[in-house]
Amino acid sequence: MKLASFTPISYFLLLCCSMFCSPYFHNSFVVGTRPPSTCSGPAQGYRGMLVAPRYGPCSPVGHEKSYAVSTQILHKDKLRVRFINTLAFSRKYVLDAHGKKTHQLRIPGKGLGAGNYVVTPGVGTPARDFKLTIDTGSHDTWIRCEPGLKSSSTFRKLPCDNNCTNSIKYFDGSKVEGFWASDTLTISPSYSIKQFNFVCVNRTKINGLLALGPGDNSLATRTNVFCHCLPSEDATGYLLFGPEAREICRVGKFTPLNPQEDSGRYLVNFVGISVGNKTLKISHATSSSPGTMIDSGTVITRLPLPVYKQFRTVFRKLMEEYSLVKRPPSEDLLETCYELKGYKYSTVKIPAVVLHFENIDINLDGSQVLWKEGKSPVYCLAFAGNKNDDHMVIIGNHQLQKLNVLYDIQKRSMGIGPGNCG
C-alpha cells in the first residue's frame, strides 16, 4: 500500500537504486573506447620519486604516444609468473662452467616487460638521472654501466671473489655479465643514500632495475620503510622512503608482513576474496602455496585454481546481462571478457570485489577489477587461476593501482589504504 503512494518519479528512482545502489555492485565504472592521450600529472602536494607507467602519455622512457599491446603485456606477465614459480623451487646459487658459485639475477623474458612502473633516481656525484623499473620481487638493484656513471667521484668498484661473480639471466636462457659497485643514490633533493650497492651491467639496452624486495643490498632494507602508489595508465604515482613514507602514506590498518630475503619477496596472509555477496576463503585446503606474494612486477592477480573457478562463476552470474566474448586459445590468461561497445561513456554495473587480508579488507573499484583490451571495447576480469596447487598466490599491480601500500620492514608489517594517485 505504501508503494502505491509513490509518485512515478519516486518509483523510478527507487527502482534505479535497487539496481545500481546495491552494495554488491560498483556503480561508478564508466566505459571508454580509447586509451587516454594526455597525462594527468602528479597528484597535488606530490613528494618523493615520481612513478610512471612504462607505456602511455606519462611514460618517461620514450613511449609517451604508444601503448603496449594487451596480448604482449599478458604474455610477458605469464613469463614473469612462470619465473617466480621456478625461482621459488630453485637454489639461490648455481655453478658456472668452472664449478664456481655464481649468484644470478634473473629477469623474466628478454626485457622487463610492458606492464611495469618506472622511477628516475639520481646516481653518482654529480647525480645523473637513470630511469629504472621498480620491482618489489627483486633484492638486487642493477644499472646499465655508462661512461658518465664510472666517472662519478663517488663511484667504487667493489672487491669481489669468484663467489659473487654476477650475471643477469633472462628467462630465454640468454644473459649479460656485470660486477658489484657502489655509489650515491639520490631519491630526492633532501634525501640520498651513500655507498648504495648495485650490479653495474654492460651491453644492455635497458637502464636497469631498482630492487625493493627484502635483501642485504635492497633499498628497502637500507631505508627500513617505503610506500608506493601505483598509477593507472594516464597518471603518475609516487614512491617514498623512510620517515617521509610514514608521514605521507596514510594506510589505517596493518597486516603482518613476512619478508623472505633469500628469494627477495614479501609474503602476506591473504585469507579470502569476496565477489558480490559471496566470500571465498583461501586456506591450505585450496592452495599449498607458501604464502601470498605482493608483487609490483606482476600485472594480473593469481588465485588458487579452486578459488578462482568459484570466483569466476559468481562473477559471470552477476554479469549475465552482458555478453561474454569468446577468447582465442592463444589468449587464455583472461577468460571472462565482455564487449561493452554499446555502453560507451555510460555506467556499467560491475560486481563488488573485496580482497581480505589478515586485519585488512580492500574494496576494489571497477578499474581494478576489469582489464581493458587496448583500444578495443573489450573488458576482462583481471584475475587468473594458478595451474598447480603449489604455485604462488600473487597480488598483481593492476589490483594495487591507486592504493598506498606501506612496507615496514623493521616492524614486519604492511599497511594498505586509499592513495593520492590517479
C-alpha positions in Angstrom: 0.0 0.0 0.0 2.8 2.4 0.8 4.3 1.7 -2.6 1.1 2.8 -4.3 1.6 6.3 -2.7 4.9 6.8 -4.5 4.9 9.2 -7.4 6.1 7.8 -10.8 9.4 9.6 -10.5 9.9 8.3 -6.9 9.2 4.8 -8.0 11.7 5.2 -10.9 14.4 6.4 -8.5 13.7 3.5 -6.1 13.9 1.0 -9.0 17.2 2.6 -10.2 18.7 2.5 -6.7 17.7 -1.1 -6.2 19.6 -1.9 -9.4 22.6 0.4 -9.2 23.0 1.3 -5.5 23.3 -2.3 -4.3 26.4 -2.9 -2.1 27.1 -5.9 -4.3 27.8 -3.7 -7.3 30.1 -0.8 -8.2 28.0 2.0 -9.8 30.7 4.3 -10.9 32.5 2.4 -13.7 32.3 4.4 -16.9 33.2 2.6 -20.2 35.6 4.3 -22.6 36.7 3.1 -26.0 40.2 4.6 -26.5 43.2 4.9 -24.2 43.7 8.4 -22.8 46.1 10.6 -24.7 47.1 13.1 -22.0 48.9 12.6 -18.7 47.1 13.9 -15.7 50.4 14.7 -14.0 51.5 14.4 -10.3 48.9 14.5 -7.5 48.6 17.7 -5.7 51.2 18.0 -3.0 53.3 15.4 -4.7 56.5 14.4 -2.9 59.1 11.6 -3.2 60.1 9.9 -6.5 57.5 10.1 -9.3 56.3 6.7 -10.5 55.1 6.5 -14.1 53.8 3.6 -16.3 56.3 2.4 -18.9 53.8 3.0 -21.7 51.2 5.7 -22.2 51.1 9.5 -22.0 53.1 9.7 -18.8 56.0 7.4 -19.9 59.5 8.8 -19.1 61.2 6.3 -21.4 60.1 7.5 -24.9 56.8 5.6 -25.1 54.6 8.6 -24.4 52.5 8.1 -27.6 52.4 4.4 -27.7 50.6 1.6 -25.8 51.9 -1.9 -25.3 49.6 -4.4 -27.0 47.5 -6.1 -24.4 48.5 -9.5 -25.6 52.2 -8.7 -25.3 51.7 -7.4 -21.7 49.8 -10.5 -20.7 52.3 -12.8 -22.4 55.2 -11.2 -20.5 53.1 -11.4 -17.4 52.8 -15.2 -17.8 56.6 -15.4 -18.3 57.2 -13.5 -15.1 54.9 -15.7 -13.1 56.5 -18.8 -14.5 59.9 -17.3 -13.5 58.6 -16.6 -10.0 57.4 -20.2 -9.5 60.6 -21.6 -11.0 62.7 -19.4 -8.7 60.6 -20.5 -5.7 61.8 -24.0 -6.0 65.4 -23.3 -7.2 68.7 -22.6 -5.4 69.9 -19.1 -4.8 73.3 -20.0 -6.3 74.2 -22.1 -9.3 77.5 -23.4 -10.5 79.3 -22.0 -13.6 81.3 -23.9 -16.2 84.3 -24.0 -13.8 82.3 -25.3 -10.8 82.3 -21.9 -9.1 79.2 -20.5 -7.4 77.5 -17.8 -9.5 74.9 -15.5 -8.0 72.4 -14.9 -10.8 70.0 -12.0 -11.1 67.1 -13.5 -13.1 64.8 -11.4 -15.2 61.7 -13.0 -16.9 61.7 -12.6 -20.7 64.0 -10.6 -22.8 63.5 -7.3 -21.0 61.5 -6.0 -18.1 58.0 -6.3 -19.6 55.5 -3.7 -20.7 53.4 -3.7 -17.5 55.9 -2.2 -15.2 56.5 1.1 -13.5 59.5 3.4 -13.8 61.2 5.9 -11.4 64.0 8.3 -12.1 66.5 8.5 -9.2 69.9 10.2 -9.4 73.0 8.1 -9.4 76.6 9.3 -8.7 78.2 12.6 -7.9 77.2 14.8 -9.6 73.9 12.9 -9.8 72.8 11.7 -13.3 69.2 10.6 -13.8 68.6 6.9 -14.5 65.1 5.6 -15.5 64.8 2.3 -13.5 62.0 -0.2 -13.3 60.8 -0.7 -9.7 60.4 -4.3 -8.5 59.3 -5.5 -5.1 60.1 -9.0 -6.2 63.9 -8.5 -6.5 66.6 -7.9 -3.9 69.5 -6.8 -6.1 69.5 -3.5 -8.0 71.2 -3.4 -11.4 72.1 -0.4 -13.5 73.5 -0.1 -17.0 77.1 1.0 -16.9 77.8 4.2 -18.8 81.0 6.3 -19.1 79.3 9.0 -17.1 78.4 6.6 -14.3 82.0 5.4 -13.9 83.3 8.9 -13.9 81.3 9.8 -10.8 83.5 10.9 -7.9 81.8 8.6 -5.5 81.7 5.5 -7.8 83.5 2.5 -6.4 84.0 -1.0 -7.9 83.6 -3.4 -5.0 86.3 -6.0 -4.3 84.8 -9.4 -5.0 86.0 -13.0 -5.3 84.6 -15.7 -7.6 81.7 -16.4 -5.2 80.0 -13.2 -6.2 80.5 -13.1 -9.9 77.2 -11.9 -11.3 75.2 -12.4 -14.4 71.7 -11.3 -15.4 70.0 -14.4 -16.7 66.9 -13.9 -18.9 64.1 -16.4 -19.0 65.0 -17.5 -22.5 68.5 -18.6 -21.3 70.5 -15.6 -22.6 72.5 -13.5 -20.1 74.7 -10.5 -19.6 77.6 -10.0 -17.2 78.1 -7.4 -14.5 80.1 -6.5 -11.4 79.3 -5.1 -8.0 79.8 -1.4 -7.5 78.6 1.3 -5.1 77.7 5.0 -5.5 75.4 7.6 -4.0 71.7 7.1 -4.8 69.7 10.4 -4.8 66.0 9.8 -4.0 65.0 13.5 -3.6 66.9 16.8 -3.2 66.9 16.3 0.5 67.3 12.5 0.7 70.2 10.4 -0.6 71.8 7.0 0.2 75.6 6.9 0.3 77.5 3.8 -0.7 74.5 2.1 -2.2 75.4 -1.3 -3.7 74.3 -2.4 -7.1 75.3 -4.5 -10.1 76.9 -2.5 -12.9 75.9 -4.2 -16.2 77.3 -3.7 -19.7 75.8 -4.4 -23.1 72.1 -3.9 -22.2 69.6 -1.5 -23.8 67.6 -1.2 -20.6 68.6 1.3 -17.9 68.1 -1.1 -15.1 66.0 -2.2 -12.1 65.5 -0.7 -8.7 65.1 -3.6 -6.3 62.6 -3.1 -3.5 62.4 -6.6 -2.2 64.0 -7.7 1.1 67.7 -8.4 1.0 71.1 -7.1 2.2 71.6 -4.8 -0.8 68.0 -3.7 -1.3 67.0 0.0 -1.0 64.1 -1.2 1.2 66.5 -2.8 3.7 68.6 0.4 3.7 65.6 2.6 4.5 63.5 0.1 6.6 60.3 1.5 5.3 58.9 2.5 1.9 55.5 3.2 0.3 54.2 3.3 -3.3 51.1 4.4 -5.0 51.0 2.8 -8.5 49.0 4.9 -11.0 46.7 4.0 -13.9 47.9 4.3 -17.4 47.3 8.1 -17.8 48.6 9.3 -14.4 51.6 9.3 -12.2 52.1 8.0 -8.7 54.8 8.2 -6.0 57.5 6.2 -4.2 58.5 7.3 -0.7 61.2 6.1 1.7 62.0 6.4 5.4 60.2 9.0 7.7 58.6 10.6 4.6 56.8 7.4 3.8 55.4 7.1 7.3 54.4 10.7 7.3 52.7 10.9 3.9 51.3 7.4 3.3 48.1 7.1 5.3 47.1 3.5 5.4 45.0 2.9 8.5 45.3 -0.8 9.4 48.3 -3.1 9.0 48.7 -6.8 8.2 51.7 -9.0 9.1 54.5 -9.0 6.5 56.9 -11.8 6.0 60.0 -10.6 4.1 61.9 -13.5 2.6 65.5 -12.3 1.9 66.7 -15.4 0.1 64.0 -15.0 -2.6 63.5 -11.2 -2.4 59.8 -11.4 -2.0 57.2 -10.2 0.5 54.5 -12.6 1.7 51.3 -11.7 3.5 48.3 -13.6 4.8 45.6 -13.4 2.1 42.6 -15.1 3.7 39.9 -14.6 1.1 38.1 -12.7 -1.7 34.5 -11.6 -2.0 32.5 -11.1 -5.1 29.0 -9.7 -4.7 27.7 -11.2 -1.5 29.8 -14.4 -1.8 33.0 -14.7 0.3 35.6 -17.3 -0.8 38.2 -18.4 1.8 41.8 -19.1 0.9 43.5 -21.7 3.0 45.8 -24.7 2.9 42.8 -26.7 1.7 42.7 -24.6 -1.5 46.4 -24.0 -2.1 49.8 -25.3 -0.9 51.5 -22.0 -1.8 53.9 -20.9 1.0 52.0 -17.6 1.2 50.7 -14.7 -0.9 53.2 -12.6 -2.7 52.8 -8.8 -3.1 54.5 -8.1 -6.4 54.8 -4.7 -8.3 56.1 -6.5 -11.4 53.2 -9.0 -11.9 50.2 -7.4 -13.6 47.3 -9.9 -13.1 46.5 -11.3 -9.6 46.8 -15.1 -9.4 44.4 -17.1 -7.3 44.4 -20.8 -6.2 42.5 -22.6 -9.0 39.6 -23.9 -6.9 39.0 -20.3 -5.5 39.4 -18.8 -9.0 36.8 -21.1 -10.5 34.2 -20.2 -7.8 35.1 -16.5 -8.2 34.7 -16.7 -11.9 31.4 -18.5 -11.7 29.9 -15.9 -9.3 31.2 -13.0 -11.3 29.7 -14.3 -14.5 26.4 -14.9 -12.8 26.3 -11.3 -11.7 27.2 -10.1 -15.2 24.6 -12.1 -17.0 23.1 -9.1 -18.8 26.4 -8.6 -20.7 27.6 -10.9 -23.4 30.7 -13.0 -22.9 33.4 -12.7 -25.7 35.0 -16.0 -26.8 38.8 -15.8 -26.5 41.3 -17.4 -28.9 43.4 -20.2 -27.4 46.5 -18.1 -27.5 44.9 -15.5 -25.1 43.9 -17.9 -22.4 45.1 -16.0 -19.3 42.0 -13.8 -19.1 38.9 -15.9 -19.9 36.0 -13.8 -18.7 35.6 -10.9 -21.1 32.8 -8.7 -22.3 32.4 -6.4 -25.3 30.9 -3.1 -24.0 30.9 -1.2 -27.2 27.3 -0.2 -26.8 27.9 1.2 -23.4 30.4 3.9 -24.4 30.7 6.6 -21.7 27.8 5.0 -19.8 27.8 3.4 -16.4 28.1 -0.4 -16.2 27.2 -2.5 -13.2 30.3 -4.2 -12.0 30.2 -6.8 -9.1 31.9 -5.5 -6.0 35.2 -7.3 -5.2 36.9 -7.2 -1.9 40.4 -8.6 -1.0 40.6 -9.9 2.5 44.0 -9.9 4.3 44.6 -10.5 7.9 43.2 -7.3 9.6 42.6 -5.5 6.3 39.7 -5.5 3.8 40.4 -3.8 0.4 37.4 -2.7 -1.7 38.4 -2.7 -5.4 36.9 -0.2 -7.8 35.8 -1.2 -11.3 39.1 -0.3 -13.0 40.9 -2.6 -10.6 38.5 -5.5 -11.3 38.5 -5.2 -15.1 41.3 -5.2 -17.6 40.8 -3.2 -20.8 42.0 -4.8 -24.0 43.9 -1.8 -25.5 41.9 0.3 -27.9 39.0 -2.2 -28.2 35.8 -2.0 -26.2 36.6 -5.4 -24.6 37.0 -5.6 -20.8 38.1 -8.8 -19.0 38.0 -10.0 -15.4 41.6 -9.1 -14.2 42.2 -12.3 -12.3 43.6 -15.7 -13.3 43.9 -19.1 -11.7 47.1 -21.0 -10.9 47.8 -24.1 -12.9 49.3 -26.0 -10.0 48.4 -26.2 -6.3 51.9 -25.2 -5.2 52.2 -22.1 -7.4 52.5 -18.8 -5.7 49.3 -16.8 -5.0 50.2 -13.3 -6.2 48.6 -9.9 -5.8 49.4 -8.1 -9.0 49.9 -4.4 -9.7 46.6 -4.0 -11.5 44.8 -4.6 -8.2 47.2 -2.4 -6.3 46.7 0.7 -8.5 45.7 3.9 -6.7 46.4 2.4 -3.3 49.0 3.5 -0.7 51.0 0.3 0.1 53.4 0.8 3.0 56.1 -1.8 3.7 57.5 -1.5 7.2 60.5 -3.9 7.1 61.5 -3.2 10.7 58.1 -3.9 12.2 57.3 -6.7 9.7 54.0 -5.2 8.7 52.3 -3.8 5.7 49.6 -1.2 5.5 47.1 -0.6 2.6 44.8 2.3 2.2 43.4 4.8 -0.4 46.2 6.6 -2.3 46.5 10.0 -3.8 47.5 9.0 -7.3 45.2 8.6 -10.4 
